Every structure is written in structure tokens, then in C-alpha cells.
Amino acid sequence: MNSAEKMQMAATATFLHALSHRITNITVAHTRYKTFERDEFGMARIVEMAKQDCRHFRNCLNKELYGRRAQRKPLLYQPLLIATLEGSLVNTDRDLTLHYNFSFGNLPAGITDADFENTFRECWVDRAKQRNNIWHYRPGDSEDGANGWLGYSMKEAQSRGNLEVWDFQNTQIPYEAFGAG
């Protein structure tokens, strides 16, 4: 990584880590896109398709969690969602799929972990047509768990120079909600 890329990575990490105290749930979710033997063009194509599918998933999840309020006042009624997309650097593993690492916060008051996981699965698998290979975790109240997760989520950027791992387009930060609580 050159010095400009290192500076970009450091700025991205700093920005994301500043949100760590807001993260309450984390999820790994595999897409339907296998990376095996993809050339550069094919990999770029499935990365773009995965991002489009993630946008559909995100819109579905927002609506399921917050109803019409998510469309009318998105900076107030949306979950914090930090999305990183991994797997685009490996095309030699027959079983590897592109997969998302998600960090969530600002979930509706009173939603249980089971309800969130069921809603996530419905939107990811049933509506966005992705794989039913999903892992959920609740890092607790400690910022250390969320910071560790964000570091893990950015490992392809840090160790392999994949600065595109952060899916900026599918990250949503409901700033107004942070001031409302």
C-alpha cells in the first residue's frame, strides 16, 4: 500500500471506529456469488451485483424495522448499518462466496435479538435472494467488542490493500437518531 492509500485506510478506520459505541449487533451474511475462477472483469461484475442486492436488502430491512417512517425521515428512523464486502481478492477457493460483515445500531426499542435475526433472514434470504449462511452476534455494551469487529471487518483493506472493502453506498448513518436519544 502506498502512503496515500495508508492515509485513506487510516481515515476510514478512524471514521468507522468513532461509531463503535453505537454498534449493538453484528452479522456475517454470505451472498449467492461464488468467486471461484473469476477473472478481474467477472469479479468486478459480481461485486457490483452484490452491492445492488445489498441495497435491496437494506431498503427491505429499513421498511420492516421502521415502516414508512424509514422513507419519510431516514436520518431518524433507520438502523445504523456499516457494511463491508469481503472475498473479492480470492478466486481459488471453490466454496468461497462474497460475504458481508454488517455492524448494526439504532434498532427499534424493544426488538429482541431473535426478532432482529428473523427479520434480517427474511430480508436477506427471502427477499434479496441471498444464501442462508448467516451468523449473528451481540458484542454487548463494551466498545472493545465493536472496535474489534470493525478491525476484523476491515482486515482485507489493512492486510491486502483492498480499500474497496467498505461498501460506502450501503452504509447508513442515522445522525438525527443519535441526537434524539
ChimeraX commands (.cxc) that place a marker at each C-alpha (Angstrom):
marker #1 position 0.00,0.00,0.00 radius 0.5
marker #1 position 1.35,3.43,-0.88 radius 0.5
marker #1 position 1.25,6.35,1.56 radius 0.5
marker #1 position -1.95,7.86,0.08 radius 0.5
marker #1 position -3.73,4.53,0.42 radius 0.5
marker #1 position -2.46,4.15,4.00 radius 0.5
marker #1 position -3.79,7.61,4.83 radius 0.5
marker #1 position -7.15,6.75,3.25 radius 0.5
marker #1 position -7.31,3.50,5.21 radius 0.5
marker #1 position -6.44,5.29,8.46 radius 0.5
marker #1 position -9.10,7.95,7.84 radius 0.5
marker #1 position -11.73,5.31,7.06 radius 0.5
marker #1 position -10.82,3.30,10.16 radius 0.5
marker #1 position -10.95,6.40,12.36 radius 0.5
marker #1 position -14.34,7.38,10.95 radius 0.5
marker #1 position -15.83,3.92,11.46 radius 0.5
marker #1 position -14.34,3.42,14.92 radius 0.5
marker #1 position -15.94,6.70,16.03 radius 0.5
marker #1 position -19.28,4.92,15.58 radius 0.5
marker #1 position -18.30,1.82,17.60 radius 0.5
marker #1 position -20.17,2.89,20.74 radius 0.5
marker #1 position -23.38,2.81,18.68 radius 0.5
marker #1 position -22.97,-0.81,17.47 radius 0.5
marker #1 position -25.28,-3.29,19.19 radius 0.5
marker #1 position -25.44,-6.19,16.72 radius 0.5
marker #1 position -23.07,-7.71,14.19 radius 0.5
marker #1 position -23.73,-10.13,11.37 radius 0.5
marker #1 position -21.85,-12.04,8.67 radius 0.5
marker #1 position -24.05,-12.87,5.69 radius 0.5
marker #1 position -22.96,-14.72,2.58 radius 0.5
marker #1 position -24.15,-13.68,-0.85 radius 0.5
marker #1 position -25.07,-16.06,-3.65 radius 0.5
marker #1 position -21.95,-15.05,-5.63 radius 0.5
marker #1 position -19.08,-17.53,-5.78 radius 0.5
marker #1 position -15.64,-16.13,-6.51 radius 0.5
marker #1 position -14.02,-19.32,-7.82 radius 0.5
marker #1 position -12.06,-18.79,-11.06 radius 0.5
marker #1 position -13.45,-15.30,-11.64 radius 0.5
marker #1 position -11.26,-13.04,-13.74 radius 0.5
marker #1 position -10.95,-9.33,-12.92 radius 0.5
marker #1 position -13.98,-8.36,-15.01 radius 0.5
marker #1 position -16.11,-11.20,-13.62 radius 0.5
marker #1 position -15.15,-10.32,-10.06 radius 0.5
marker #1 position -16.00,-6.64,-10.60 radius 0.5
marker #1 position -19.35,-7.70,-12.05 radius 0.5
marker #1 position -20.35,-9.89,-9.09 radius 0.5
marker #1 position -19.15,-7.25,-6.61 radius 0.5
marker #1 position -21.47,-4.72,-8.28 radius 0.5
marker #1 position -24.35,-7.22,-8.31 radius 0.5
marker #1 position -23.77,-7.98,-4.61 radius 0.5
marker #1 position -23.92,-4.25,-3.82 radius 0.5
marker #1 position -27.18,-3.89,-5.75 radius 0.5
marker #1 position -28.64,-6.86,-3.89 radius 0.5
marker #1 position -27.45,-5.36,-0.60 radius 0.5
marker #1 position -29.22,-2.09,-1.44 radius 0.5
marker #1 position -32.45,-4.05,-1.97 radius 0.5
marker #1 position -31.87,-5.89,1.32 radius 0.5
marker #1 position -31.15,-2.62,3.16 radius 0.5
marker #1 position -34.32,-0.96,1.87 radius 0.5
marker #1 position -36.36,-4.03,2.85 radius 0.5
marker #1 position -34.79,-4.13,6.33 radius 0.5
marker #1 position -35.41,-0.41,6.89 radius 0.5
marker #1 position -39.08,-0.81,5.97 radius 0.5
marker #1 position -39.52,-3.94,8.11 radius 0.5
marker #1 position -37.90,-2.31,11.14 radius 0.5
marker #1 position -39.36,1.20,10.89 radius 0.5
marker #1 position -42.23,1.06,8.40 radius 0.5
marker #1 position -43.00,4.15,6.35 radius 0.5
marker #1 position -41.11,6.34,8.80 radius 0.5
marker #1 position -37.87,4.97,7.26 radius 0.5
marker #1 position -38.76,6.62,3.96 radius 0.5
marker #1 position -40.13,9.88,5.39 radius 0.5
marker #1 position -37.38,10.55,7.95 radius 0.5
marker #1 position -34.43,8.26,7.13 radius 0.5
marker #1 position -31.91,10.08,9.31 radius 0.5
marker #1 position -34.13,9.42,12.30 radius 0.5
marker #1 position -35.81,6.09,11.52 radius 0.5
marker #1 position -33.16,3.78,10.12 radius 0.5
marker #1 position -30.71,1.48,11.80 radius 0.5
marker #1 position -27.05,2.31,11.83 radius 0.5
marker #1 position -25.67,-0.06,9.22 radius 0.5
marker #1 position -21.97,-0.33,8.40 radius 0.5
marker #1 position -21.35,-2.71,5.52 radius 0.5
marker #1 position -18.09,-4.26,4.37 radius 0.5
marker #1 position -17.89,-6.72,1.48 radius 0.5
marker #1 position -15.18,-9.38,1.59 radius 0.5
marker #1 position -13.98,-12.13,-0.67 radius 0.5
marker #1 position -13.22,-10.31,-3.91 radius 0.5
marker #1 position -9.48,-10.95,-3.69 radius 0.5
marker #1 position -9.68,-14.75,-3.71 radius 0.5
marker #1 position -10.67,-16.77,-6.78 radius 0.5
marker #1 position -9.02,-20.10,-5.94 radius 0.5
marker #1 position -11.41,-21.38,-3.26 radius 0.5
marker #1 position -14.31,-23.40,-4.73 radius 0.5
marker #1 position -16.56,-22.71,-1.74 radius 0.5
marker #1 position -15.86,-19.02,-1.11 radius 0.5
marker #1 position -18.64,-16.52,-1.69 radius 0.5
marker #1 position -18.62,-12.78,-1.45 radius 0.5
marker #1 position -19.88,-12.03,2.04 radius 0.5
marker #1 position -20.89,-9.01,4.02 radius 0.5
marker #1 position -19.81,-8.05,7.51 radius 0.5
marker #1 position -22.54,-5.84,8.97 radius 0.5
marker #1 position -22.48,-3.66,12.07 radius 0.5
marker #1 position -25.88,-2.51,13.35 radius 0.5
marker #1 position -27.14,0.00,15.87 radius 0.5
marker #1 position -30.18,2.22,16.41 radius 0.5
marker #1 position -32.53,-0.74,16.22 radius 0.5
marker #1 position -36.12,-0.08,17.29 radius 0.5
marker #1 position -36.68,-0.07,21.03 radius 0.5
marker #1 position -37.94,-3.39,22.31 radius 0.5
marker #1 position -36.83,-5.54,19.38 radius 0.5
marker #1 position -35.39,-8.81,20.63 radius 0.5
marker #1 position -32.31,-10.46,19.17 radius 0.5
marker #1 position -34.50,-13.28,17.84 radius 0.5
marker #1 position -36.89,-10.82,16.17 radius 0.5
marker #1 position -33.99,-8.94,14.59 radius 0.5
marker #1 position -32.39,-12.17,13.35 radius 0.5
marker #1 position -35.69,-13.35,11.86 radius 0.5
marker #1 position -36.29,-10.01,10.16 radius 0.5
marker #1 position -32.72,-9.98,8.85 radius 0.5
marker #1 position -33.08,-13.51,7.47 radius 0.5
marker #1 position -36.41,-12.73,5.80 radius 0.5
marker #1 position -34.97,-9.66,4.08 radius 0.5
marker #1 position -31.60,-11.26,3.19 radius 0.5
marker #1 position -32.71,-14.74,2.11 radius 0.5
marker #1 position -36.35,-14.47,1.08 radius 0.5
marker #1 position -36.39,-11.00,-0.46 radius 0.5
marker #1 position -32.82,-10.31,-1.60 radius 0.5
marker #1 position -32.35,-13.98,-2.60 radius 0.5
marker #1 position -29.02,-14.46,-0.86 radius 0.5
marker #1 position -27.58,-17.53,0.88 radius 0.5
marker #1 position -28.98,-18.74,4.16 radius 0.5
marker #1 position -25.46,-18.75,5.61 radius 0.5
marker #1 position -25.76,-16.10,8.32 radius 0.5
marker #1 position -24.01,-15.59,11.65 radius 0.5
marker #1 position -25.25,-13.12,14.29 radius 0.5
marker #1 position -23.53,-11.85,17.41 radius 0.5
marker #1 position -24.22,-9.24,20.06 radius 0.5
marker #1 position -20.97,-7.62,21.20 radius 0.5
marker #1 position -22.50,-6.37,24.46 radius 0.5
marker #1 position -22.01,-2.96,25.94 radius 0.5
marker #1 position -18.25,-2.94,25.55 radius 0.5
marker #1 position -16.78,-0.75,22.82 radius 0.5
marker #1 position -13.85,-3.19,22.67 radius 0.5
marker #1 position -16.05,-5.83,21.04 radius 0.5
marker #1 position -17.38,-3.40,18.45 radius 0.5
marker #1 position -13.91,-1.97,17.77 radius 0.5
marker #1 position -12.52,-5.47,17.36 radius 0.5
marker #1 position -15.33,-6.29,14.95 radius 0.5
marker #1 position -14.68,-3.16,12.89 radius 0.5
marker #1 position -10.99,-4.08,12.73 radius 0.5
marker #1 position -11.95,-7.57,11.59 radius 0.5
marker #1 position -14.36,-6.14,9.01 radius 0.5
marker #1 position -11.58,-4.01,7.53 radius 0.5
marker #1 position -8.89,-6.73,7.50 radius 0.5
marker #1 position -8.82,-7.03,3.69 radius 0.5
marker #1 position -8.14,-3.31,3.47 radius 0.5
marker #1 position -5.45,-3.35,6.14 radius 0.5
marker #1 position -3.63,-6.53,5.23 radius 0.5
marker #1 position -4.23,-6.80,1.49 radius 0.5
marker #1 position -4.78,-3.21,0.36 radius 0.5
marker #1 position -8.41,-3.74,-0.72 radius 0.5
marker #1 position -9.68,-0.24,0.01 radius 0.5
marker #1 position -12.97,-1.06,-1.67 radius 0.5
marker #1 position -13.93,-3.45,1.14 radius 0.5
marker #1 position -16.02,-0.75,2.85 radius 0.5
marker #1 position -19.33,-0.62,0.98 radius 0.5
marker #1 position -19.89,3.09,1.42 radius 0.5
marker #1 position -23.04,3.01,-0.76 radius 0.5
marker #1 position -24.79,0.58,1.59 radius 0.5
marker #1 position -23.64,2.14,4.84 radius 0.5
marker #1 position -26.26,4.28,6.51 radius 0.5
marker #1 position -25.73,6.53,9.49 radius 0.5
marker #1 position -28.92,7.95,11.05 radius 0.5
marker #1 position -27.33,11.06,12.57 radius 0.5
marker #1 position -30.61,12.62,13.73 radius 0.5
marker #1 position -31.44,9.47,15.70 radius 0.5
marker #1 position -28.20,9.79,17.64 radius 0.5
marker #1 position -29.19,13.21,18.91 radius 0.5
marker #1 position -32.78,12.17,19.65 radius 0.5
marker #1 position -31.93,9.54,22.26 radius 0.5
marker link #1:1,2 radius 0.2
marker link #1:2,3 radius 0.2
marker link #1:3,4 radius 0.2
marker link #1:4,5 radius 0.2
marker link #1:5,6 radius 0.2
marker link #1:6,7 radius 0.2
marker link #1:7,8 radius 0.2
marker link #1:8,9 radius 0.2
marker link #1:9,10 radius 0.2
marker link #1:10,11 radius 0.2
marker link #1:11,12 radius 0.2
marker link #1:12,13 radius 0.2
marker link #1:13,14 radius 0.2
marker link #1:14,15 radius 0.2
marker link #1:15,16 radius 0.2
marker link #1:16,17 radius 0.2
marker link #1:17,18 radius 0.2
marker link #1:18,19 radius 0.2
marker link #1:19,20 radius 0.2
marker link #1:20,21 radius 0.2
marker link #1:21,22 radius 0.2
marker link #1:22,23 radius 0.2
marker link #1:23,24 radius 0.2
marker link #1:24,25 radius 0.2
marker link #1:25,26 radius 0.2
marker link #1:26,27 radius 0.2
marker link #1:27,28 radius 0.2
marker link #1:28,29 radius 0.2
marker link #1:29,30 radius 0.2
marker link #1:30,31 radius 0.2
marker link #1:31,32 radius 0.2
marker link #1:32,33 radius 0.2
marker link #1:33,34 radius 0.2
marker link #1:34,35 radius 0.2
marker link #1:35,36 radius 0.2
marker link #1:36,37 radius 0.2
marker link #1:37,38 radius 0.2
marker link #1:38,39 radius 0.2
marker link #1:39,40 radius 0.2
marker link #1:40,41 radius 0.2
marker link #1:41,42 radius 0.2
marker link #1:42,43 radius 0.2
marker link #1:43,44 radius 0.2
marker link #1:44,45 radius 0.2
marker link #1:45,46 radius 0.2
marker link #1:46,47 radius 0.2
marker link #1:47,48 radius 0.2
marker link #1:48,49 radius 0.2
marker link #1:49,50 radius 0.2
marker link #1:50,51 radius 0.2
marker link #1:51,52 radius 0.2
marker link #1:52,53 radius 0.2
marker link #1:53,54 radius 0.2
marker link #1:54,55 radius 0.2
marker link #1:55,56 radius 0.2
marker link #1:56,57 radius 0.2
marker link #1:57,58 radius 0.2
marker link #1:58,59 radius 0.2
marker link #1:59,60 radius 0.2
marker link #1:60,61 radius 0.2
marker link #1:61,62 radius 0.2
marker link #1:62,63 radius 0.2
marker link #1:63,64 radius 0.2
marker link #1:64,65 radius 0.2
marker link #1:65,66 radius 0.2
marker link #1:66,67 radius 0.2
marker link #1:67,68 radius 0.2
marker link #1:68,69 radius 0.2
marker link #1:69,70 radius 0.2
marker link #1:70,71 radius 0.2
marker link #1:71,72 radius 0.2
marker link #1:72,73 radius 0.2
marker link #1:73,74 radius 0.2
marker link #1:74,75 radius 0.2
marker link #1:75,76 radius 0.2
marker link #1:76,77 radius 0.2
marker link #1:77,78 radius 0.2
marker link #1:78,79 radius 0.2
marker link #1:79,80 radius 0.2
marker link #1:80,81 radius 0.2
marker link #1:81,82 radius 0.2
marker link #1:82,83 radius 0.2
marker link #1:83,84 radius 0.2
marker link #1:84,85 radius 0.2
marker link #1:85,86 radius 0.2
marker link #1:86,87 radius 0.2
marker link #1:87,88 radius 0.2
marker link #1:88,89 radius 0.2
marker link #1:89,90 radius 0.2
marker link #1:90,91 radius 0.2
marker link #1:91,92 radius 0.2
marker link #1:92,93 radius 0.2
marker link #1:93,94 radius 0.2
marker link #1:94,95 radius 0.2
marker link #1:95,96 radius 0.2
marker link #1:96,97 radius 0.2
marker link #1:97,98 radius 0.2
marker link #1:98,99 radius 0.2
marker link #1:99,100 radius 0.2
marker link #1:100,101 radius 0.2
marker link #1:101,102 radius 0.2
marker link #1:102,103 radius 0.2
marker link #1:103,104 radius 0.2
marker link #1:104,105 radius 0.2
marker link #1:105,106 radius 0.2
marker link #1:106,107 radius 0.2
marker link #1:107,108 radius 0.2
marker link #1:108,109 radius 0.2
marker link #1:109,110 radius 0.2
marker link #1:110,111 radius 0.2
marker link #1:111,112 radius 0.2
marker link #1:112,113 radius 0.2
marker link #1:113,114 radius 0.2
marker link #1:114,115 radius 0.2
marker link #1:115,116 radius 0.2
marker link #1:116,117 radius 0.2
marker link #1:117,118 radius 0.2
marker link #1:118,119 radius 0.2
marker link #1:119,120 radius 0.2
marker link #1:120,121 radius 0.2
marker link #1:121,122 radius 0.2
marker link #1:122,123 radius 0.2
marker link #1:123,124 radius 0.2
marker link #1:124,125 radius 0.2
marker link #1:125,126 radius 0.2
marker link #1:126,127 radius 0.2
marker link #1:127,128 radius 0.2
marker link #1:128,129 radius 0.2
marker link #1:129,130 radius 0.2
marker link #1:130,131 radius 0.2
marker link #1:131,132 radius 0.2
marker link #1:132,133 radius 0.2
marker link #1:133,134 radius 0.2
marker link #1:134,135 radius 0.2
marker link #1:135,136 radius 0.2
marker link #1:136,137 radius 0.2
marker link #1:137,138 radius 0.2
marker link #1:138,139 radius 0.2
marker link #1:139,140 radius 0.2
marker link #1:140,141 radius 0.2
marker link #1:141,142 radius 0.2
marker link #1:142,143 radius 0.2
marker link #1:143,144 radius 0.2
marker link #1:144,145 radius 0.2
marker link #1:145,146 radius 0.2
marker link #1:146,147 radius 0.2
marker link #1:147,148 radius 0.2
marker link #1:148,149 radius 0.2
marker link #1:149,150 radius 0.2
marker link #1:150,151 radius 0.2
marker link #1:151,152 radius 0.2
marker link #1:152,153 radius 0.2
marker link #1:153,154 radius 0.2
marker link #1:154,155 radius 0.2
marker link #1:155,156 radius 0.2
marker link #1:156,157 radius 0.2
marker link #1:157,158 radius 0.2
marker link #1:158,159 radius 0.2
marker link #1:159,160 radius 0.2
marker link #1:160,161 radius 0.2
marker link #1:161,162 radius 0.2
marker link #1:162,163 radius 0.2
marker link #1:163,164 radius 0.2
marker link #1:164,165 radius 0.2
marker link #1:165,166 radius 0.2
marker link #1:166,167 radius 0.2
marker link #1:167,168 radius 0.2
marker link #1:168,169 radius 0.2
marker link #1:169,170 radius 0.2
marker link #1:170,171 radius 0.2
marker link #1:171,172 radius 0.2
marker link #1:172,173 radius 0.2
marker link #1:173,174 radius 0.2
marker link #1:174,175 radius 0.2
marker link #1:175,176 radius 0.2
marker link #1:176,177 radius 0.2
marker link #1:177,178 radius 0.2
marker link #1:178,179 radius 0.2
marker link #1:179,180 radius 0.2
marker link #1:180,181 radius 0.2
view
